[in-house]
Amino acid sequence: MLAAPPGPNGLYAPPPYSPYSGQPIIFFDGYANTTTVISRDVPRAASHLIVEAFPTVPGTATIQVVDANGQAGQLTPCTDSNGVRKSISTYTKFLAKGVMDRVAIQLTVISGAWSVWATFTDQASDRANYYDRNATAKLFQYGATVAPHSVTQRFSYTVPGAKKAYLESIYLWKRRETVAGTPGDHNLYIQYTPNGMSAATIAQLLDSTNAAGGSGLSQYYTQFGLLGPGDQITGATYDNSIGGNVQFLVALKLTEFDI
């Protein structure tokens, strides 16, 4: 354990030598002042920093990883948006990626007393498998028989901040139920919008079939890949026919997890 004798109210000063990757570092131990304070900084020992914060006296706090480039640089919040936890009240563990030359912890104690430990690592996550990082399965589906209509969004999902999602499967099916007086294109489709960019269609069933009944048309897609924070997935339909109706069915499954 890397720690020097504590300063006032549980603020630790790191020793004069550098930590090594995987070595636990105590930044705060039972710090109780209701104020914002930055710990003494340590030299970077690896690319990323795993932070563990927990109350030694029940309360609430905000934890921010701060870093600087070189000895003369000013300590400011790290560029990784995952490097902060606001208003926490229980044990919290997170990973700040790509820290700079000097690293410290900014602690804001709102109430109680708090300890903050950290460990440098070159592993991209403290939990390598995405399904071990607070994974949540999410299913989006729509099914109905509808009359002709303009483009209508049936569902939408946006990846939250500090999260990613793995898009695992999409199922599309449709069938004309009653004949249209004037047939037109009818479409069931999925669009993907990367954060800050334009939408692109990644799956669809588009045709102008006017024969009612039968087994319909279907497509099944798997393993689309990763979605980043702010990325969006939407499902939509339209039918440009006059008269008649079409049955649509879509199901999309993804797994959302911590970065």
C-alpha positions as a Markdown table, in Angstrom:
| # | Residue | x | y | z |
|---|---|---|---|---|
| 1 | Met | 0.0 | 0.0 | 0.0 |
| 2 | Leu | 1.4 | 3.4 | -1.0 |
| 3 | Ala | 0.7 | 6.0 | 1.6 |
| 4 | Ala | 2.5 | 8.5 | 3.8 |
| 5 | Pro | 1.4 | 9.7 | 7.3 |
| 6 | Pro | -2.0 | 11.4 | 6.9 |
| 7 | Gly | -2.3 | 15.1 | 6.9 |
| 8 | Pro | -5.2 | 17.0 | 8.4 |
| 9 | Asn | -8.7 | 15.3 | 8.3 |
| 10 | Gly | -7.5 | 12.3 | 6.4 |
| 11 | Leu | -5.7 | 13.8 | 3.5 |
| 12 | Tyr | -2.8 | 11.6 | 2.5 |
| 13 | Ala | 0.5 | 12.8 | 0.9 |
| 14 | Pro | 2.1 | 10.2 | -1.5 |
| 15 | Pro | 5.7 | 9.3 | -0.8 |
| 16 | Pro | 8.6 | 10.9 | -2.8 |
| 17 | Tyr | 8.9 | 7.8 | -5.0 |
| 18 | Ser | 6.7 | 6.8 | -7.9 |
| 19 | Pro | 4.0 | 4.2 | -7.7 |
| 20 | Tyr | 4.0 | 1.2 | -10.0 |
| 21 | Ser | 1.2 | -0.3 | -12.1 |
| 22 | Gly | -1.2 | -2.3 | -9.9 |
| 23 | Gln | -0.1 | -0.8 | -6.6 |
| 24 | Pro | -2.9 | 0.6 | -4.5 |
| 25 | Ile | -2.5 | 4.3 | -3.6 |
| 26 | Ile | -4.4 | 6.0 | -0.7 |
| 27 | Phe | -5.4 | 9.6 | -1.7 |
| 28 | Phe | -7.9 | 10.2 | 1.2 |
| 29 | Asp | -8.6 | 8.2 | 4.3 |
| 30 | Gly | -11.7 | 9.4 | 6.3 |
| 31 | Tyr | -11.6 | 12.9 | 4.9 |
| 32 | Ala | -14.4 | 14.9 | 6.6 |
| 33 | Asn | -14.1 | 18.6 | 5.7 |
| 34 | Thr | -17.2 | 19.7 | 3.9 |
| 35 | Thr | -15.2 | 21.4 | 1.1 |
| 36 | Thr | -13.5 | 20.7 | -2.2 |
| 37 | Val | -9.9 | 19.7 | -2.0 |
| 38 | Ile | -7.4 | 18.2 | -4.5 |
| 39 | Ser | -5.0 | 15.6 | -3.2 |
| 40 | Arg | -1.3 | 15.7 | -3.7 |
| 41 | Asp | -0.5 | 14.4 | -7.2 |
| 42 | Val | 1.4 | 11.2 | -8.2 |
| 43 | Pro | 3.3 | 10.5 | -11.4 |
| 44 | Arg | 1.4 | 8.3 | -13.9 |
| 45 | Ala | 2.4 | 4.7 | -13.6 |
| 46 | Ala | 0.2 | 3.3 | -16.4 |
| 47 | Ser | -2.4 | 4.5 | -19.0 |
| 48 | His | -5.5 | 4.4 | -16.8 |
| 49 | Leu | -6.6 | 4.8 | -13.2 |
| 50 | Ile | -9.0 | 2.6 | -11.3 |
| 51 | Val | -10.6 | 4.7 | -8.5 |
| 52 | Glu | -12.4 | 3.3 | -5.4 |
| 53 | Ala | -14.3 | 5.7 | -3.1 |
| 54 | Phe | -16.3 | 4.8 | 0.0 |
| 55 | Pro | -17.8 | 6.5 | 3.0 |
| 56 | Thr | -16.2 | 5.8 | 6.4 |
| 57 | Val | -19.0 | 7.9 | 7.9 |
| 58 | Pro | -22.3 | 7.8 | 6.0 |
| 59 | Gly | -22.7 | 10.7 | 3.7 |
| 60 | Thr | -22.5 | 12.1 | 0.2 |
| 61 | Ala | -19.5 | 13.2 | -2.0 |
| 62 | Thr | -18.4 | 14.0 | -5.5 |
| 63 | Ile | -15.1 | 12.4 | -6.8 |
| 64 | Gln | -13.2 | 13.8 | -9.9 |
| 65 | Val | -9.9 | 12.5 | -11.4 |
| 66 | Val | -7.7 | 15.5 | -12.2 |
| 67 | Asp | -4.4 | 15.4 | -14.1 |
| 68 | Ala | -1.8 | 17.6 | -15.7 |
| 69 | Asn | 0.8 | 17.4 | -18.5 |
| 70 | Gly | 4.3 | 17.8 | -17.1 |
| 71 | Gln | 5.5 | 19.2 | -13.9 |
| 72 | Ala | 4.4 | 22.8 | -14.7 |
| 73 | Gly | 0.9 | 21.9 | -15.9 |
| 74 | Gln | -2.2 | 22.8 | -13.8 |
| 75 | Leu | -4.3 | 20.0 | -12.4 |
| 76 | Thr | -7.7 | 20.0 | -14.2 |
| 77 | Pro | -10.5 | 17.5 | -14.7 |
| 78 | Cys | -9.3 | 14.6 | -16.9 |
| 79 | Thr | -10.5 | 14.3 | -20.4 |
| 80 | Asp | -12.4 | 11.0 | -19.9 |
| 81 | Ser | -16.0 | 11.9 | -19.1 |
| 82 | Asn | -16.1 | 8.7 | -17.0 |
| 83 | Gly | -13.6 | 10.2 | -14.6 |
| 84 | Val | -16.2 | 11.8 | -12.3 |
| 85 | Arg | -18.8 | 10.5 | -9.9 |
| 86 | Lys | -21.3 | 13.0 | -8.6 |
| 87 | Ser | -23.3 | 12.9 | -5.3 |
| 88 | Ile | -22.4 | 9.3 | -4.5 |
| 89 | Ser | -23.4 | 7.8 | -1.1 |
| 90 | Thr | -22.1 | 4.2 | -1.3 |
| 91 | Tyr | -19.0 | 2.3 | -2.4 |
| 92 | Thr | -18.2 | 3.3 | -6.0 |
| 93 | Lys | -15.6 | 2.0 | -8.4 |
| 94 | Phe | -14.8 | 3.4 | -11.8 |
| 95 | Leu | -12.1 | 3.7 | -14.4 |
| 96 | Ala | -10.6 | 6.9 | -15.8 |
| 97 | Lys | -8.8 | 6.2 | -19.1 |
| 98 | Gly | -5.9 | 8.0 | -20.7 |
| 99 | Val | -4.6 | 10.0 | -17.7 |
| 100 | Met | -1.8 | 12.4 | -18.2 |
| 101 | Asp | 1.7 | 12.7 | -16.5 |
| 102 | Arg | 0.5 | 13.8 | -13.1 |
| 103 | Val | -2.6 | 12.5 | -11.5 |
| 104 | Ala | -4.6 | 13.5 | -8.4 |
| 105 | Ile | -8.1 | 13.2 | -6.9 |
| 106 | Gln | -10.5 | 16.1 | -6.4 |
| 107 | Leu | -12.9 | 15.3 | -3.5 |
| 108 | Thr | -15.9 | 17.3 | -2.6 |
| 109 | Val | -17.4 | 16.1 | 0.7 |
| 110 | Ile | -21.0 | 17.1 | 1.1 |
| 111 | Ser | -21.5 | 15.1 | 4.2 |
| 112 | Gly | -19.9 | 12.3 | 6.2 |
| 113 | Ala | -16.3 | 11.2 | 5.8 |
| 114 | Trp | -14.7 | 9.7 | 2.7 |
| 115 | Ser | -11.8 | 7.5 | 1.7 |
| 116 | Val | -10.5 | 7.3 | -1.9 |
| 117 | Trp | -8.0 | 4.8 | -3.1 |
| 118 | Ala | -6.7 | 4.2 | -6.7 |
| 119 | Thr | -4.6 | 1.9 | -8.8 |
| 120 | Phe | -2.9 | 2.5 | -12.1 |
| 121 | Thr | -3.4 | -0.1 | -14.9 |
| 122 | Asp | -2.8 | -0.6 | -18.6 |
| 123 | Gln | -5.9 | -2.8 | -18.8 |
| 124 | Ala | -8.7 | -0.9 | -20.6 |
| 125 | Ser | -11.2 | -1.8 | -17.9 |
| 126 | Asp | -11.2 | -3.0 | -14.3 |
| 127 | Arg | -13.7 | -5.6 | -15.6 |
| 128 | Ala | -12.5 | -6.8 | -19.0 |
| 129 | Asn | -15.7 | -8.4 | -20.2 |
| 130 | Tyr | -18.5 | -6.0 | -21.1 |
| 131 | Tyr | -21.2 | -8.2 | -19.6 |
| 132 | Asp | -19.5 | -7.9 | -16.2 |
| 133 | Arg | -19.8 | -4.1 | -16.2 |
| 134 | Asn | -23.3 | -3.5 | -14.8 |
| 135 | Ala | -24.7 | -5.0 | -18.0 |
| 136 | Thr | -28.5 | -4.5 | -18.7 |
| 137 | Ala | -30.3 | -6.3 | -21.5 |
| 138 | Lys | -32.8 | -4.1 | -23.4 |
| 139 | Leu | -35.5 | -5.2 | -25.8 |
| 140 | Phe | -37.3 | -2.9 | -28.2 |
| 141 | Gln | -40.3 | -4.2 | -30.2 |
| 142 | Tyr | -43.3 | -3.1 | -32.2 |
| 143 | Gly | -46.1 | -5.1 | -33.8 |
| 144 | Ala | -49.3 | -3.9 | -35.4 |
| 145 | Thr | -51.5 | -4.0 | -38.4 |
| 146 | Val | -51.9 | -0.4 | -39.7 |
| 147 | Ala | -53.3 | 1.6 | -42.6 |
| 148 | Pro | -51.2 | 3.6 | -45.0 |
| 149 | His | -49.2 | 6.3 | -43.2 |
| 150 | Ser | -46.2 | 8.6 | -43.5 |
| 151 | Val | -42.9 | 7.9 | -41.8 |
| 152 | Thr | -43.7 | 7.0 | -38.1 |
| 153 | Gln | -41.1 | 6.3 | -35.5 |
| 154 | Arg | -42.0 | 3.2 | -33.5 |
| 155 | Phe | -39.2 | 3.2 | -30.9 |
| 156 | Ser | -35.9 | 5.0 | -30.1 |
| 157 | Tyr | -32.9 | 4.3 | -27.9 |
| 158 | Thr | -30.0 | 6.6 | -27.1 |
| 159 | Val | -26.9 | 5.3 | -25.3 |
| 160 | Pro | -26.5 | 7.2 | -22.0 |
| 161 | Gly | -23.3 | 9.1 | -21.1 |
| 162 | Ala | -20.6 | 6.9 | -19.5 |
| 163 | Lys | -22.3 | 3.8 | -21.1 |
| 164 | Lys | -21.8 | 1.8 | -24.3 |
| 165 | Ala | -24.2 | -0.8 | -25.8 |
| 166 | Tyr | -23.6 | -3.9 | -27.9 |
| 167 | Leu | -26.3 | -4.3 | -30.6 |
| 168 | Glu | -26.8 | -8.1 | -30.7 |
| 169 | Ser | -29.9 | -8.8 | -32.9 |
| 170 | Ile | -32.6 | -7.3 | -35.1 |
| 171 | Tyr | -35.6 | -9.1 | -36.4 |
| 172 | Leu | -37.9 | -7.6 | -39.1 |
| 173 | Trp | -41.1 | -9.1 | -40.5 |
| 174 | Lys | -44.1 | -7.7 | -42.4 |
| 175 | Arg | -47.1 | -8.9 | -44.5 |
| 176 | Arg | -49.8 | -7.2 | -46.5 |
| 177 | Glu | -53.1 | -8.1 | -44.8 |
| 178 | Thr | -55.6 | -6.4 | -47.2 |
| 179 | Val | -55.1 | -5.3 | -50.8 |
| 180 | Ala | -54.5 | -1.6 | -51.4 |
| 181 | Gly | -56.6 | 0.3 | -54.0 |
| 182 | Thr | -53.4 | 1.9 | -55.2 |
| 183 | Pro | -50.2 | 0.0 | -54.1 |
| 184 | Gly | -47.2 | 1.9 | -53.0 |
| 185 | Asp | -43.9 | 1.3 | -51.2 |
| 186 | His | -44.1 | 0.1 | -47.6 |
| 187 | Asn | -41.1 | -0.1 | -45.4 |
| 188 | Leu | -40.0 | -1.3 | -42.0 |
| 189 | Tyr | -36.5 | -0.1 | -41.1 |
| 190 | Ile | -33.9 | 0.5 | -38.5 |
| 191 | Gln | -31.6 | 3.6 | -38.5 |
| 192 | Tyr | -28.4 | 4.2 | -36.6 |
| 193 | Thr | -27.2 | 7.8 | -35.8 |
| 194 | Pro | -23.7 | 8.1 | -34.5 |
| 195 | Asn | -23.4 | 10.9 | -31.9 |
| 196 | Gly | -23.2 | 14.2 | -33.7 |
| 197 | Met | -23.6 | 12.6 | -37.2 |
| 198 | Ser | -26.3 | 11.9 | -39.7 |
| 199 | Ala | -28.6 | 8.9 | -39.6 |
| 200 | Ala | -28.0 | 5.8 | -41.8 |
| 201 | Thr | -30.4 | 2.9 | -42.5 |
| 202 | Ile | -28.8 | -0.4 | -41.3 |
| 203 | Ala | -31.7 | -2.8 | -41.8 |
| 204 | Gln | -35.0 | -2.7 | -43.8 |
| 205 | Leu | -37.8 | -4.5 | -45.5 |
| 206 | Leu | -38.8 | -2.4 | -48.5 |
| 207 | Asp | -41.2 | -3.5 | -51.2 |
| 208 | Ser | -44.5 | -2.7 | -52.9 |
| 209 | Thr | -46.2 | -6.1 | -52.6 |
| 210 | Asn | -50.0 | -5.9 | -53.0 |
| 211 | Ala | -50.9 | -9.5 | -52.7 |
| 212 | Ala | -52.6 | -10.2 | -49.3 |
| 213 | Gly | -51.7 | -13.0 | -47.0 |
| 214 | Gly | -48.9 | -15.5 | -47.3 |
| 215 | Ser | -45.9 | -15.9 | -45.1 |
| 216 | Gly | -44.7 | -12.3 | -45.4 |
| 217 | Leu | -41.1 | -11.1 | -45.7 |
| 218 | Ser | -38.5 | -11.3 | -42.9 |
| 219 | Gln | -34.9 | -10.5 | -42.2 |
| 220 | Tyr | -32.7 | -11.4 | -39.2 |
| 221 | Tyr | -29.5 | -9.7 | -38.4 |
| 222 | Thr | -27.0 | -10.4 | -35.6 |
| 223 | Gln | -23.8 | -8.9 | -34.0 |
| 224 | Phe | -23.9 | -5.3 | -35.4 |
| 225 | Gly | -21.3 | -4.2 | -32.8 |
| 226 | Leu | -20.7 | -1.5 | -30.4 |
| 227 | Leu | -22.6 | 1.8 | -29.9 |
| 228 | Gly | -21.0 | 4.7 | -28.0 |
| 229 | Pro | -22.4 | 7.4 | -25.7 |
| 230 | Gly | -24.9 | 9.5 | -27.5 |
| 231 | Asp | -25.4 | 7.1 | -30.4 |
| 232 | Gln | -29.0 | 6.5 | -31.3 |
| 233 | Ile | -31.0 | 3.6 | -32.7 |
| 234 | Thr | -34.6 | 4.1 | -34.1 |
| 235 | Gly | -37.2 | 1.9 | -35.7 |
| 236 | Ala | -39.8 | 3.3 | -38.1 |
| 237 | Thr | -42.4 | 2.4 | -40.7 |
| 238 | Tyr | -44.3 | 3.9 | -43.6 |
| 239 | Asp | -46.8 | 2.8 | -46.3 |
| 240 | Asn | -47.3 | 5.0 | -49.3 |
| 241 | Ser | -50.2 | 2.9 | -50.6 |
| 242 | Ile | -53.8 | 4.1 | -50.9 |
| 243 | Gly | -56.1 | 1.8 | -49.0 |
| 244 | Gly | -55.4 | -1.6 | -47.5 |
| 245 | Asn | -53.2 | -2.3 | -44.5 |
| 246 | Val | -49.9 | -4.0 | -43.7 |
| 247 | Gln | -48.8 | -5.9 | -40.6 |
| 248 | Phe | -45.4 | -4.9 | -39.2 |
| 249 | Leu | -43.3 | -6.7 | -36.5 |
| 250 | Val | -39.8 | -5.6 | -35.3 |
| 251 | Ala | -37.7 | -6.7 | -32.4 |
| 252 | Leu | -34.3 | -5.4 | -31.4 |
| 253 | Lys | -32.1 | -6.6 | -28.6 |
| 254 | Leu | -29.0 | -4.9 | -27.1 |
| 255 | Thr | -26.9 | -5.0 | -24.0 |
| 256 | Glu | -26.0 | -1.7 | -22.2 |
| 257 | Phe | -23.0 | -1.6 | -20.0 |
| 258 | Asp | -20.5 | 0.7 | -18.2 |
| 259 | Ile | -17.6 | 2.0 | -20.2 |
